[in-house]
Amino acid sequence: MSVTVFTNATLVLPDAVRPNATLAVSDGIISEIDDDLHVADAIDLEGAYLAPGFVDLHVHGGDGSDFMDGTPEAFRTVCRCHARHGTTSLTPTSTVATGAQCDRFLQLCRELKGDVPGGARIIGSHFYGPYFARPARGCHPDQEFLIPDAANAARFMPTADVMPLIVTVAPEIENAEWLVREFAPRGVKFNAGHSHATFPQVEAAVSWGVRHVDHLFCAMSDRARLRQTQTYPMRAGVMEATLYFDELTTEVIADGKHLSPELLRLAYKVKGPDRLALVTDSMRAVDLPDGEYWFGAEGSGEKVRKLDGVGVTLDGTALASCVMGMDHCVRTMHFAAGVPLVETIRMASLTPARILGVEREIGSIEVGKRADLLVLDAQLNVRAVYVGGEQVQ
């Protein structure tokens, strides 16, 4: 049996910080939390935070690779990149692409499910793109936008049979109701996203089974956008519906560039830490210098630019994905938006784990859960990462 013991740790638990703690890991599982446990060769954290590993529900790439590149090495590169930033579990997220590229993406999610040596664990798949509303595509390639039907929806079921699967759909597109009502009872999780739907359309989607909304405030309708097509009365859109419906969880890109601290505070106040997750939505330029990069598959996606700590369109007039890891988002949410540490960490770990339905295995420091652990200093910089009890170098 492999045993690792951490002493003098400041544990970040789901609802409290516990100083001067000792934690034992046995064969990759948290086996004991006991202040009186004494082991000769323990790892002395000297008061540093010991936090649960981050869980990223929405991530496209990093370190020069994108999940849509369609190779095992691209997947592994992205997973290793985000592990350096504290993410120990993630759901690869696709982009708008060709049917063949989407099929390859789903195939690799299935094949590489589980541990990636030296990287974050692949725990699910986020099928994201073909069911967008085309006018709300944002920086995604202008490629295959599909009307849901039995033929194209069948492609994602082999993935749903072996791992948690998230599918994003704009509620206003044709056959959206059929898609959700047909596959939600079969275990597929549905998000609303990249949508210019009205409040009543989102309300209908909630009744079908949609339970989450992608990147709050981004690529979605609101009162101001809908007023462009109807002078009066002013109408609410996806943004207002997301804030209104308690049934809906959501997420924010807390990189300090997509949303101001005030918008982060608003999202936190209205949705609360149990219905709001932090995501990176990052692309391949994470940990790389400023310049032009492909969003989506290399050579056939959409060219964007990394500039001033964020992705932007080539003309610089719109945002085009995040270029930071989850550790940066956690620091932004805590230090810039003023969210308490415990709740900030929860929004990057236990809350996304619950949204995905894997909270019994990961997401918090509890006996019996996987030993996905982070050592963080007082400034929340990542000092060490453990995936299943094994340190990531």
MARGU-163647 format. One record per residue: residue in three letters; x, y negated, z of N, C-alpha, C in turn. Coordinates in pm, whole numbers, plus 50000, padded with zeros to 5 digits. Last residue first. Example, Ala and Ser with C-alpha at 12.3 -4.5 7.8 and 13.67 -1.06 7.14 Angstrom:
REM MARGU-163647
Ser512855022550708513675010650714512904999750787Ala513195056950780512305045050780513205033050780
***
This chain:
REM MARGU-163647
Gln504554834648806505814827148798505674815448701Val502154843349032502364839448893503624830948889Gln502134869749264502484855849236502744853949087Glu499334889349333500614888749266500934874349228Gly496744888649430497844890549525499224889949465Gly495184881849213495124895249265496284898549356Val497404857349160496254863649095496234878249139Tyr498614828649306498554843149320497274848149253Val500814801649286499554807549238499664822749251Ala502134772349443502234786649413500854791649375Arg501674745149430503014749749467503204764649441Val499904719649281500004734149291501454738049319Asn498934691249473499754696949367499904711949390Leu497574678349673496854688449595497614692449468Gln499054664249848498564656749732497814665749635Ala499864683850024498914673750073498324665349960Asp499944713549813500494704149910499464693549946Leu498674746849792498594732749751499234724049858Val498554778449671499224770349773499284756149719Leu495794798749595496654787649557497294781649682Leu494664831549497494984821449598495924810849541Asp492894858849489493234848249395493404835649477Ala492344885749599493314876149653493814866949541Arg488874893249597490174893449530491084882549587Lys487334899649919487394893749785488804894949727Gly487654909450173487024918150075487024912549934Val487304879350345487764893150350486954901550252Glu487564849950150486774858450237487334872550232Ile487804821949990488674829850076487814837150178Ser486134823249668486334818049804487274827249879Gly486134833949412485574820649433485754814849572Ile485074868549358486024857549355485344844549399Glu483044887649408484424891849385485434880649401Arg480644875549435480964886049531482424890349521Glu480364857849222480794852449351481084863149455Val479604860048962480704868649007481204864549145Gly477844843648822477334855748885478404865248934Leu478374818848722478654830248634478144843348692Ile477684803948943477004801248816477184813048721Arg479544813849128478114816549144477344814349015Ala481894803149020481754817749033480294821649050Pro481414775449042481424781848909481324797048915Thr481434775449338480264771349259480314776949117Leu484024784349413482854792249445481644788349362Ser485714764149240485944778349272484634785849295Ala485294737549221486254743249126486434758249146Met483614731649426483114729149290484054734649182Arg485314736649642484174745649617483634743849474Ile487034714949631487554728349602486424737949571Thr485134695149702485834694549575486364708249536Glu484434703149958483424703849853484054702649715Val486864699150093486224712350094485224713549980Leu487364671050049488234681649997487524695049987Pro484734648749943485474655950047486224668049990Val485244625349683484484636949728485314644549832Gly486394602749563486144602749707485324614449758Ala487264598649309485814597849331485444598849478Ala490054600249351489474588849278487984587349305Phe490484623349514491144610649545490484598749475His488684643849415488894641149558489414627049583Met488664642749137487384643249209487574639549356Thr491424642849083490584631549043489294631249124Arg492204668149178492774655949238491914643649205Val490694684149004490464684649148491004672249216Cys491884677848760490464674748781490124674848929His494454688048802494284673648779492834669648805Asp493844715148819494424708248934494274693148922Met492974722248564491974720548670492564713548792Gly494824702548317494434714648387493484711648502Met494034682348023494544684248159494094697648215Val492794672847804494164678047785494834680547920Cys489494675447662490404672247772491764678347744Ser487794662147368488254672547459489254667147561Ala487634635847239487744648647168488444658747258Leu485864604547222486584614847296486574627947219Ala486264580046961485454589247041486364599247111Thr487974564346814486704558446855485854567546944Gly490354572346691490394566946827489094561546881Asp490514585446457490344570846448490294564246586Leu490724611646548491874605646481491744590446469Thr489354613746881489284615646737490424608046671Val491294624547167490434614947098490374618646950Gly492054637847485491894640047343490934629947284Val494274621147719492964626547680492994629547531Gly496574606747787496044616447880494674622047847Asp497184590347568496874584447697496144594247788Leu496234614047332496684600247351496264595547489Lys496024637847087496254635847230496874622147248Arg493604639846829494854634146877494874634247030Val492464664446588492244654246690493614649446739Lys491004682146327492194675146374491804664246473Glu489244711746367489114697346349490374690746404Gly490234741446206489354734846301489184720146267Ser492084753246049490724752345995489734746146092Gly494624752146166494514751246021493114750045966Glu493694770346444494824763746378494624764046227Ala490364766046557491374774446494492454766146425Gly490004738546787489524750546719490684757646653Phe491704710846701490674715246796489924726646729Trp495064706446632493814712446585492934715646705Tyr496644674546692496464688746718495154693446655Glu499044648246707497874654246643497854669346664Gly500194634747027500304637646884499014643646832Asp502034637847333501044631047249501284634447102Pro503224671347427503304656747412502164651047329Leu501544695647643502294692047523502294676947507Asp499804703147844501244704847867502104702147744Val497174707547618497584707747759499074711147768Ala496344709847355497394700147384497784699447532Arg494174726647306495524732347299496624722647340Met491724714847547492134720447419493624723347421Ser489334718647818490624714347762490924721447631Asp487284718347999486954716447856488214712947778Thr487464720548280488464712648206487994709148066Val484974715348537485524722648422486594714048357Leu483304718748843484344711948768484804720948655Ala479754720348894481064726748880482034717148811Leu477034716949098477934709449011479294716249011Arg475554728149290474964728249155475824720549055Asp476884724949523476484738549489475814739549352Pro477354697849564478494706449532478114720849497Gly474894677049389475464683549506476504693949468Lys473414661049213473394675649197473934683049318Val473724634649315472424639649270472384654949267Lys476414631549393475334627749484474024634349444Tyr477854640349166478014647149294476834644049388Ala477064621348976476794635548953476854643349085Leu478044597849101476614599549074476274614249056Arg480804602749101480104601349228478604603249210Leu481254602648827481534614748904480804614349038Leu480614576248772479774586948716480024600148787Glu482684563648915481294560948951480354571748895Pro485054571448788484764576348923483304574348964Ser484064578748445484594569948549484324575948686Leu484964605248228483964598948315484664590248419His487204611248068485854613148015484824605148095Lys489284604648247489184598048117487784599348058Gly489334620148470489564605848487489494597948359Asp488604645948444489994642848409490324628148428Ala486324662448501486824652448596488294649448568Ile483634670348346485044670048309485674658848392Val481104688048524481714675448481483174677848445Glu478034706648501479484705848515479954692148473Thr475094721848653475804714948546477284713948581Thr471954738848701473304735348742473974728248624Leu468524734548730469674733448641470954730448720Glu466514733248912466824746448856468114746248773Asp466094706848964466904714349059467284728049005Phe466104681948726465654695548754466614702848848Tyr467414656248700466094657948763465814672148809Leu469804657648564469804652148699468514655148774Thr468804667948325469804675448401469844670648546Ala467154647448237466554660348276467524668548359Glu469014627548173468074625248282467444638348331Met470394641047960471084636148078470134634448196Val468444646647767469114657547836469774652747965Gly466184618647819466784629247738467424640047824Ala463254598047831464394604547896464884615947808Arg462224568847648462124583047685463404587847753Met460184539847632461504545747641461384559847699Pro457224541147423457904538947550459304545047549Tyr459234522447187458524523647314457554535347308Thr460994528446971461124516147048460454517047184Gln462844554946871461494551446919461604539447011Thr465454558246800464444563846709463024561146755Gln466924546446999467274543246861466234548246761Arg466194557947233465524545447198465854541147054Leu467874579047265466544581847213465804569147175Arg470124565747374470204572147243468824574347183Ala469104556347623469614546947523469674553247384Arg468354579947762467364569747729467844560647616Asp470254606047597469804598847715468824588047669Ser471754636447476470844625047465470574618947600Met475254644947473473864647447508473044634647495Ala478084644247491477424650947379475974654447412Cys478204640647845478934641547718478134649347615Phe476804641448084477054628248026477734628847889Leu478084673448171477144662648198477694649248148His478914700348023479564687348045478604675348051Asp475914719647978477334717247955477694702547976Val473714732248217473914722348112475404719248101His471714760948297472934753048312473024743448195Arg469534777148242469814773848381471044765048402Val466774787748049468034780148051468284775348194Gly464264799648045465344806448116466684799648109Trp461924786947968462354798847892463414806747967Ser461804765448140460774775748152461124788348074Val463944750748039464024756148175462994767248193Ala462844743147795463984752447797464174758547935Ala460924724547879460494737147817461604747547823Glu462674704747967461744710948062461234724248007Val463804697747723464634704247825463764711047929Gln461534686547605462174698047542463104705247639Pro460974664747778460044676147769460654688347702Phe463394649247724463124654847856462124666447847Thr464724658347399463994649647490463794656847624Ala468014665947268466644669347308466044658447396His470434666247142469744653447151468274655647189Ser473284685147246471864684247219471374669847230His475334701047370475464694747238474074693247177Gly473314724347562474474716047536474534711347393Ala472194746747807471814736547710473034727647688Asn473024781447844473254767347874472554758847769Phe472154813547957471994803047857472204789247916Lys473404846147985473174833448053473144822247949Val472004878147936472754867047878472394854247952Gly470314898148036471494894448112472334883248055Arg467974902347914468994912647893470334908647954Pro466444879847950466104891648030467114903048015Ala467784863747752467964861147895467554873147980Phe466894871847495468164876847547468414873647695Glu464334861547433464714874947390465904880347467Arg464274835547529463324845247584463684859647547Val466354824247373466474825047518465534835547575Leu465364827547107466694832147146466774834247296Trp462844814847107462944829247082464274834747134Glu463684788247151462854795147250462944810247231Ala465074782846915465784782747043464994790247149Asn463874780746666464034794146723464834794346853Glu465454750146585464474760346550464864773846612Ile466594729646858466774736146728465714747046709Glu466304718347111465454713247003465614720646871Pro468164728847292466754732847302465894728647184Ala471144742647183470414729947190468924733147191Val472934766547373471944763947268471344750047291Thr475544788347465475024774747465474074772847347Val475834816847656475554811847522474964797947534Ile477964837447841477244824747838477044820847692Leu478254868947981478254861247858477384848947874Pro480144891748172479224880448172479374872148045Met480664922847988481144911748070480104900648072Val479494942547832480704946147909481204934948000Asp477294933347695477194946647755478374949847846Ala478044909847578477194909047697477064922447767Thr479394920447356480144913547461479334912847590Pro477324930847202478374939847251479224933647361Met475804906247153475354916047251476424926247292Phe476574888646954477134886547086476734897247188Arg475374896246713476834896646722477344895246864Ala472674892146719473154905546751474654905946771Ala472194867246621472264868746766472814882346806Asn472034871046346473214864146400473314865346552Ala469654887646333470914891546270472104884446334Ala467564874846464468014887946512469374891646457Asp468494840046492467644850846446468264864046490Pro468944805146521468984818246586468004828046521Ile470534788746269469214790346328469194804146392Leu473864775946309472934786546277471564784346340Phe476494760546152475454758446252474294767546215Glu479734763046059478504770746061477624767246181Gln481134731446061481154744145990479804751146004Asp482724707246146481414707346080481334719945994Pro484324711846463484344712646317482934713446261His483574688346731483654701946677483674701846524Cys483274664746860484524666546787484634680346723Gly479774664146824480944657846883482174660046797Arg477324674246748478464683346747479704677346811Ala474794664046722475434662846854476704671346861Pro473774669946473474104655946503474824653946635Arg473394698946508474484693446427474774678746457Ala472974714046809472304705046715473404697746637Phe474494747146834474424732746862473414726046769Tyr474934773746785473564769546814473494755146866Pro477674778046748476764779946634475344775046658Gly478874769447013479064763146883477984765446780Tyr479984793947214479734779647217479944773847077Phe480104817047448479834816147303479214802547276His482274825647676481354814547653481234812447503Ser482794853947880482934847747748481874836947733Gly484794865248158483554863748084483844857447950Ile487254866348275486144872448348484814871348276Ile490604868748254489434866548169488264873948231Arg492814853948489492024865648451490854861348363Ala495754835548402494414836348458493694848648406Gly498984853248396498004843048361496684844748432Gly500704874348423501244860948440500254849848411Pro498754894648219499994893648298500544879448302Val495434891848267496444888148167497744886448243Asp492904913448373494144906448404494984904048280Gly489834910648193490624914948309491894907148322Lys489524914947846488864913247975489764918348088Leu490434918747594491384913247691490744910147826Glu488274928447448489504936347455490434931647565Arg486344908047472486084921547523487384929247545Cys487674886647351487194885347489486954899147550Leu488014897347095489184895747181488774893447327Gln485344896747001486074909347008487254908247105Leu484814869447001484074878147092484774891547109Phe486654861246798486704855646933486024865047032Arg485654875346577486984878346627487154873146770Asp483184862446544483234876746572484574880846632Cys484044836446482483274838946604483304853646642Gln485294841146236486094836246349485364838446481Ala483094849246084484204858546105485064854246222Gly481544825546082481054837746145482154847546176Thr483544796546162482914805846069482434818146145Ala482624773446427483584780246341482824788746241Val482614755246721481924757246593482954762646495Thr484494774846962484084762346899483174765646781Ser484444792747281484624791447136484304777347090Thr486214798847573485094791647513485394789347366Pro486904822547829487264816447701486034810647633Thr486524816948156485724822348046486194815447918Leu488834825948421488244816848322487374824548223Ser490804824348716489774831248638489154821248542Thr492694807548816492974821948825491944830348751Thr494194777048784493044784948740493424799648740Gly496504762848844495664767648953494444775648913His498164756748640497374745748696496344750548797Arg499164780548557500114770848613499394759348681Ala496894791248439497334796448569498314786948635His496894778448196495964773748298496244779548435Cys498964792448059498994777848076498114773548192Arg498034818648054499244815448130499334800448157Cys495804815347887495624820048024496844817148111Val497014807247647496074798247715495914802347862Thr498534830447592499194817547610498294807847686Arg496554849747556497474850947669498184837747697Phe495334840447322494554841947445495494842047565Ala497524842347147496904829347173496104829847302Glu497944870147148498964861347206498424847347232Pro495664880147016495864882847158496884873547221Thr494124855246803495174865246829495264867946978Gly492454833546731492104847146695493184857546711Asp492184807046770493284811346683493174826146648Met490304801446959489814804046823490944807346725Phe491714794947186491094808147181490584811647040Asp494774779547098493324778247113492744792347107Ser497994766847203497104777247150495644774147181Gly499564747747328499724749747184498814760147123Asp498754747247594500124750847562500294754747416Gly495294755947543496384750247620497724755147571Gly491644758147522493024760847485494014754647581His488974757047619489244760747480490694764547452Val486664762347875488064759647841488354765147702His484624765448121484564758547992485984754247954Leu484774775448375483714780648289483754775148147Asp487304784448582486984774948475485984781248379Val488154785148911487374792648812486884782748708Phe491084785949119490054778849045489424787948940Gly491604804549422491954801149284490784794649212Pro491214789449747490844799449646491284794949507Ala494174777949925492844776049869492504787549775Leu496024766850173495834779350101494384779450056Tyr498044738250227496724743850201496864757350132Ala500784740550465500214737650333498834743950319Gly502004748350703500854739450709500224736050576Glu504024766250624504374753750692503244743450687Leu503784791250523503344780250437503564766650501Asp505754818650532505404807150615505064795450524Ile505054851050476505364838750403504844826950484Ala506454876550692505364868550639505884856250565Asp508004896550811508394891250680507274883250613Ala506724902551060508104897551054508444890850922Val503594891151164504324900151075505704894251053His500754888051359502184885051352502884895651269Leu497664872851403498374883251330499844879351315Asp496054854151516496994861051605497774872151535Asp494264844751333495284835451382496354842451464Asp493314862151053493444863251199494584854151246Ile491894879450810492144865450844492134864750996Glu492504905750579492384901150718492654886250726Ser492484911450307492154922150402491934917350545Ile491924903749983492064897350113491574907150219Ile493604925249754492354921249818492664914449950Gly495984935949656495274926149576493974920949633Asp496884953049862496564958149728495644948749651Ser496054930050097496414944150081495934948949945Val496934901050266496484906550139496974920850128Ala496104880450542496784892250488496114896850360Leu496694849550696495874857150602496704868550545Thr496424827350963497204838050902496274846450816Ala496304791651028495704804751005496714814450945Asn496454764151085497234773751164496704788051151Pro493074752251008494534751251020495134762851098Arg490564753250791490994760450910492514760250919Val487884734350677489324736350667489784742450799Ala484694745850543485564740050646487024742050608Asp483194760050364482524749450438483394742750543Pro484834778450227483704772150157483084760350229Leu488234768950328487104778050324485914771250257Val491424766150307490284758550255489154768550233Leu493744769750571492814776250479491714766450437Thr496854763450608495634755650628494624760850526Ala499074787150756498324782250641497154773550687Asn500854801950909500864787250918500184780950796Thr501384829550675501194823650808501284808450800Phe500434856450477500704842150480500434837050621Val501534887850370500934880150478501394865750468Thr500894915950170501504902750178500774894850286Val501354949750087500794940150183501604927250179Ser500564978249911501274965549903500594955349993Met500855012050000500005000050000500884987550000
***
